[in-house]
């Protein structure tokens, strides 16, 4: 097993290991005599520091958990351009409560430290799902896309969506600037024009809001869970479809993003998708700042995708 390193309270850059007080809190949550046997950082995430834990209870039972701590400390965090109060442990706690009735595997809440009394920053202790981030081969892509699409159906069918914060675009459109490394700035100006139109009418459902491949887990070609529910909202299902399409377009190209849309249309029994939502998903990346910026190599890929979208607007 990995050696447990206990450190003083961090100011919490992403990936900082849990402090000694946080690990003691975890042990207390699992009952007297429990002991953290392993701490391992989990990949990904810029707004949370996630660590896999193995905790052994006094009886010898092993508990696979994740300590999930917020790196965004308040309104001064420039990475989020919407209300910081909405990006909170309470929001994820509410989402996990609703997801307890979902057939798609999602983490379960074990304990919460929303004020950061023990973990120095707001934190959740949740169950750890089996699996790893997706690594599909080209031959696996058709089945991969079908599973990604099908996983959304039970999520969107959950009751209680009205108890979640409403969907709010990250980009409020008050600053209309293209990416720093834009090659075709006129595309982005047209994107802002499209996003300024009234949003297509759609019923509000429970949505993940940040549904992309790296927020899914897989084992032997099967989807084993969906994680990171801190942006869960009440909004159009097209928001989840568009966010997944954005990630797929960057990683595999626009054709695979289109194939995902076809897969979702197939499994859902018919989905009339408006490219408005795809444009909105792209503009969520802007305006850039020191904490959130497009990699220069990504900009031409996003612009190719955007050009295809605008042709349908």
NUKOLSE-199016 format. One line per field, with one value per residue (C-alpha): y, z, x. Coordinates in Angstrom, 3 decimals. Example, Ala and Ser with C-alpha at 12.3 -4.5 7.8 and 13.67 -1.06 7.14 Angstrom:
north <- c(-4.500|-1.060)
up <- c(7.800|7.140)
east <- c(12.300|13.670)
This chain:
north <- c(0.000|3.607|5.356|7.819|11.282|13.625|17.290|20.632|22.483|23.522|26.672|24.025|24.254|21.590|18.176|19.219|16.203|16.195|17.687|15.616|17.184|16.151|12.551|12.428|13.701|10.915|8.332|9.731|9.598|5.867|5.184|4.808|2.782|3.443|4.231|5.697|3.131|4.734|8.194|8.602|11.691|11.237|12.769|15.655|18.533|22.170|23.258|20.270|18.261|14.636|11.883|8.186|6.800|3.315|3.345|0.294|0.201|-1.213|-4.466|-4.784|-3.789|-1.835|1.283|2.736|6.451|9.781|12.953|15.770|19.276|22.592|24.538|27.535|29.457|32.216|35.004|36.107|32.910|34.227|30.781|30.828|33.734|33.020|33.226|31.545|30.641|28.267|26.377|24.820|21.505|22.013|21.884|18.580|17.185|17.951|16.338|13.171|12.874|12.898|10.537|7.919|6.802|6.694|3.405|4.837|4.327|7.599|8.336|8.223|10.796|9.461|12.725|16.449|19.333|22.186|24.940|23.494|23.081|19.951|20.057|23.783|24.133|22.776|19.026|15.921|12.324|10.071|6.460|5.561|3.875|1.183|1.977|4.349|7.255|6.099|4.856|3.619|2.330|3.473|0.145|0.733|4.171|3.126|1.231|3.912|6.656|4.610|4.057|7.733|8.683|6.048|7.047|10.405|8.975|7.894|11.114|13.297|11.171|11.869|13.730|16.695|18.784|21.897|21.651|22.235|25.634|26.624|26.315|29.544|29.873|30.444|33.177|36.092|37.644|40.954|40.689|39.684|38.664|35.702|33.332|34.825|32.558|32.853|32.371|33.247|35.886|36.516|33.035|33.940|37.217|35.260|32.821|35.692|36.841|33.364|33.108|36.514|35.177|33.912|30.361|27.663|26.644|23.334|21.696|21.762|18.410|17.291|17.691|17.012|20.348|19.292|15.968|14.997|11.745|12.337|12.558|8.946|5.724|2.491|-1.099|-3.713|-1.559|-0.906|2.399|1.952|5.407|9.133|11.516|15.234|16.545|19.979|21.749|19.722|21.930|22.150|22.847|21.592|18.125|19.715|21.305|17.867|16.769|19.911|19.684|16.105|17.059|19.847|17.456|14.797|17.344|18.400|14.865|12.996|15.589|17.023|13.824|11.918|14.724|14.273|10.515|11.077|13.265|10.481|7.994|10.184|10.645|6.863|5.912|8.725|7.925|11.232|14.380|17.613|19.340|23.057|24.072|27.108|24.893|23.763|27.383|28.174|25.268|26.644|30.164|28.770|28.653|32.441|34.999|33.505|34.374|33.278|30.174|29.162|29.520|27.484|25.763|27.307|23.936|23.511|26.746|25.568|22.395|24.401|26.813|23.976|22.677|26.150|26.721|23.553|24.649|28.134|26.665|25.199|28.312)
up <- c(0.000|-0.539|2.386|4.089|4.211|6.763|6.192|7.794|6.616|2.986|1.189|-1.239|-4.713|-6.890|-5.891|-2.448|-0.101|2.758|6.024|9.181|10.578|7.468|7.724|11.414|10.506|7.930|10.540|13.010|10.344|9.926|13.657|16.590|15.770|12.026|10.235|6.846|5.190|1.779|0.215|-3.553|-5.693|-8.464|-11.899|-13.405|-11.952|-11.525|-8.974|-6.645|-5.090|-5.132|-3.241|-3.162|0.377|1.778|5.343|7.572|10.281|13.732|12.646|9.743|7.016|4.128|2.826|-0.604|-0.430|-2.063|-0.139|-2.384|-1.420|-3.028|-4.324|-5.180|-1.920|-2.657|-4.993|-5.610|-7.560|-11.107|-12.652|-12.115|-13.667|-12.079|-8.508|-6.265|-3.824|-6.443|-6.672|-3.246|-1.404|-0.605|-4.301|-4.743|-1.563|-2.967|-6.286|-4.655|-2.622|-5.803|-7.550|-4.830|-6.829|-10.180|-11.902|-13.192|-10.534|-8.839|-5.613|-2.306|0.401|3.524|5.382|4.711|5.968|4.068|6.172|6.085|9.843|9.580|6.037|5.881|2.777|2.048|1.546|0.961|1.821|-0.781|-1.897|-4.590|-7.681|-9.536|-12.897|-14.647|-17.101|-20.611|-23.022|-26.027|-29.138|-32.528|-32.841|-29.454|-30.313|-31.532|-28.314|-26.236|-27.692|-27.188|-23.515|-22.980|-24.525|-22.690|-19.302|-19.586|-19.862|-16.214|-15.052|-17.015|-15.838|-12.141|-10.280|-8.137|-10.794|-9.525|-6.252|-8.077|-9.115|-12.619|-15.527|-16.019|-18.816|-17.516|-20.095|-19.472|-22.869|-21.260|-22.661|-26.327|-27.031|-29.021|-27.643|-27.358|-30.098|-32.407|-36.085|-37.203|-34.791|-37.022|-36.119|-32.457|-33.171|-35.007|-32.098|-29.727|-32.046|-31.971|-28.185|-27.798|-29.304|-26.998|-25.890|-27.539|-25.299|-23.543|-20.361|-17.329|-16.269|-13.794|-15.692|-14.916|-16.487|-16.934|-18.685|-20.485|-20.917|-18.108|-15.654|-16.454|-15.230|-17.175|-16.655|-19.406|-21.892|-19.663|-18.070|-14.287|-13.037|-13.535|-11.146|-10.363|-9.682|-8.353|-11.328|-11.330|-12.357|-13.562|-17.272|-20.848|-21.627|-24.624|-22.221|-21.327|-24.967|-26.053|-23.296|-24.252|-27.914|-27.168|-25.468|-28.150|-30.915|-29.270|-28.597|-31.681|-34.146|-35.089|-36.822|-33.532|-31.832|-34.528|-33.995|-30.298|-31.211|-33.452|-30.615|-28.206|-30.749|-31.104|-27.417|-26.409|-29.062|-30.831|-29.801|-31.761|-31.062|-31.652|-32.392|-30.174|-27.208|-28.827|-29.439|-25.839|-24.658|-26.617|-25.307|-21.767|-22.285|-22.685|-21.672|-20.834|-17.678|-15.920|-14.546|-17.616|-21.094|-24.280|-25.230|-28.442|-30.191|-29.273|-30.844|-34.503|-33.472|-31.695|-34.637|-37.118|-34.907|-34.483|-38.228|-38.675|-35.968|-37.386|-40.796|-39.196|-37.228)
east <- c(0.000|1.042|2.636|0.282|1.858|0.341|1.035|0.216|-2.888|-2.329|-3.413|-4.628|-3.235|-4.829|-3.500|-2.256|-2.367|-4.886|-3.674|-3.366|-6.557|-8.469|-7.293|-8.204|-11.671|-12.019|-11.062|-13.582|-16.304|-15.680|-15.832|-13.489|-10.402|-10.536|-7.271|-6.408|-4.148|-3.646|-3.879|-3.517|-4.195|-6.727|-6.094|-8.009|-9.965|-9.004|-11.585|-11.204|-8.400|-9.550|-7.750|-8.547|-8.461|-8.404|-9.713|-9.676|-12.304|-11.724|-13.358|-10.926|-13.391|-11.844|-13.606|-12.729|-13.467|-12.680|-11.906|-13.091|-11.931|-12.805|-9.792|-11.979|-12.113|-14.620|-15.777|-12.186|-11.572|-11.519|-11.905|-15.657|-17.505|-20.840|-22.050|-19.479|-22.261|-23.672|-20.383|-20.591|-20.564|-24.235|-25.030|-23.218|-24.765|-28.223|-27.310|-25.973|-29.171|-31.250|-28.854|-29.295|-32.326|-30.523|-29.679|-26.395|-23.684|-22.756|-20.860|-22.725|-22.158|-20.433|-19.757|-19.488|-17.372|-19.049|-17.482|-13.961|-13.819|-11.655|-10.302|-9.393|-11.588|-15.070|-14.919|-16.990|-16.186|-17.809|-17.676|-15.139|-16.533|-14.601|-13.084|-10.725|-11.051|-11.979|-9.326|-11.315|-9.616|-10.963|-12.789|-14.444|-15.832|-19.320|-20.106|-18.376|-20.591|-23.747|-22.924|-22.081|-25.413|-27.457|-26.031|-27.772|-31.278|-31.784|-30.107|-32.515|-35.448|-34.804|-37.505|-36.614|-34.883|-36.663|-34.740|-31.438|-30.058|-31.131|-28.730|-26.772|-24.209|-20.692|-20.152|-22.520|-21.598|-20.650|-17.106|-17.025|-13.447|-12.086|-9.430|-5.950|-4.662|-7.683|-6.906|-10.438|-11.775|-14.759|-16.058|-16.132|-17.915|-20.603|-20.756|-21.480|-24.266|-25.832|-25.542|-27.194|-30.417|-33.170|-32.440|-34.590|-37.457|-36.965|-38.261|-36.000|-34.565|-31.942|-28.653|-25.002|-23.980|-20.316|-20.828|-17.640|-15.768|-13.274|-16.168|-17.037|-15.406|-14.949|-13.872|-13.431|-15.309|-18.320|-19.274|-19.066|-19.982|-20.440|-18.669|-18.187|-21.671|-20.685|-22.313|-25.546|-28.436|-31.985|-31.923|-32.321|-30.965|-29.238|-26.752|-25.370|-25.376|-23.525|-20.919|-20.089|-19.937|-17.457|-15.062|-15.395|-14.801|-11.551|-10.324|-11.527|-12.821|-16.234|-17.310|-17.204|-19.162|-21.800|-21.776|-22.464|-25.437|-26.748|-26.253|-28.197|-30.959|-31.107|-31.179|-33.525|-36.089|-35.587|-33.747|-34.158|-30.842|-30.322|-26.695|-27.315|-26.403|-23.147|-22.168|-22.993|-20.837|-17.879|-18.355|-18.324|-14.534|-14.401|-13.356|-9.972|-8.083|-4.925|-6.654|-8.639|-7.180|-7.318|-4.119|-2.804|-2.926|-6.600|-7.813|-7.784|-9.648|-12.330|-12.554|-13.104|-15.890|-17.364|-17.404|-19.465|-21.879|-22.357|-23.174|-26.303|-27.318)
